[in-house]
Amino acid sequence: MRPERATLELLFENAPRFVERLAANDYESWADVLARGEELARTLPQDEQLELIDGHPRIGALPSSVSKTSFREQGYDREPGTAELQAKLDRLNDEYESRFGFRFVIFVNGRSRAAVAELMEQHLDAAPEQEKSRALSDVFAIARHRLADLGNQAEQ
């Protein structure tokens, strides 16, 4: 099977070079797309790895600046947040990006933004290569969850 570009673009927001690479090959299944895609992501040049990570919006980005999918995933529809929390997220995003050179990406998985802020603080002490590897793993956890959601929506 050859994966649909539109689906790949939903799974991997704002990562056109990665989507192009995945779309150019045949796979046995969507599970194969994601497994081989994750292997590929770890061998990409640094700039393409960062494009893949940075394709995701900042945690706490302005709601109007994120996709509908990210809006739901980051809990904007469930949790209004406060000015204090927003200031904390902005500060942590700045510190994280300054330290690592890429955005903090995590599979939110229903956690509140306050809980994610606590996780972000913990990750500030990680080794850069370890943190990049974790971020890439989370990009694929997000993609797997999004693919499952697409399947669930198709069944409804």
URGIMO-V217035 format. One record per backbone hydrogen bond with DSSP energy under -0.5 kcal/mol. NH is the residue of the N-H (numbers start at 0). CO is the residue of the C=O. E is the energy in kcal/mol with one decimal. If there is no record, write none. Layout:
nh->(NH,NH)
co->(CO,CO)
e->(E,E)
//
This chain:
nh->(2,2,7,8,9,10,11,14,18,19,20,21,22,23,23,24,26,32,33,34,35,36,37,38,39,40,41,42,43,43,47,48,49,50,51,52,53,54,55,60,64,65,70,71,72,73,74,75,76,77,78,85,86,87,88,89,90,91,92,93,94,95,96,97,98,99,100,104,107,110,115,116,117,118,119,120,121,122,123,123,124,125,130,131,132,133,134,135,136,137,138,139,140,141,142,143,144,145,146,147,148,149,150,151,152,153,154,155,155)
co->(0,24,3,4,5,6,7,11,14,15,16,17,18,19,20,21,0,28,29,30,31,32,33,34,35,36,37,39,39,40,44,44,45,46,47,48,49,50,52,57,61,62,66,67,68,69,71,70,70,74,74,81,82,83,84,85,86,87,88,89,90,91,92,93,94,95,96,102,105,107,111,112,113,114,115,116,117,118,119,120,121,122,126,127,128,129,130,131,132,133,134,135,136,137,138,139,140,141,142,143,144,145,146,147,148,149,150,151,152)
e->(-0.5,-0.5,-2.3,-2.6,-1.3,-2.2,-2.6,-1.1,-2.4,-2.4,-2.0,-2.5,-2.8,-1.0,-0.5,-1.4,-3.2,-1.9,-2.3,-2.4,-2.9,-2.3,-2.3,-1.8,-2.5,-2.7,-1.3,-1.8,-0.8,-0.6,-0.8,-2.0,-2.6,-1.7,-1.9,-2.3,-3.5,-0.8,-1.6,-1.9,-2.5,-1.2,-2.6,-2.0,-2.6,-2.8,-1.3,-1.9,-0.5,-1.5,-3.0,-2.5,-2.4,-2.1,-2.8,-2.7,-2.3,-2.9,-2.9,-2.2,-2.5,-2.9,-2.8,-2.1,-2.3,-3.0,-2.0,-0.7,-1.2,-1.9,-2.2,-2.4,-1.7,-2.0,-2.7,-2.1,-1.7,-2.1,-0.9,-0.7,-1.1,-1.8,-2.7,-2.4,-2.2,-2.2,-2.6,-2.4,-2.1,-2.4,-2.1,-1.6,-1.8,-2.6,-2.0,-2.5,-2.1,-2.8,-2.5,-2.2,-2.4,-2.4,-2.0,-2.4,-2.5,-1.9,-1.3,-0.8,-0.6)
//
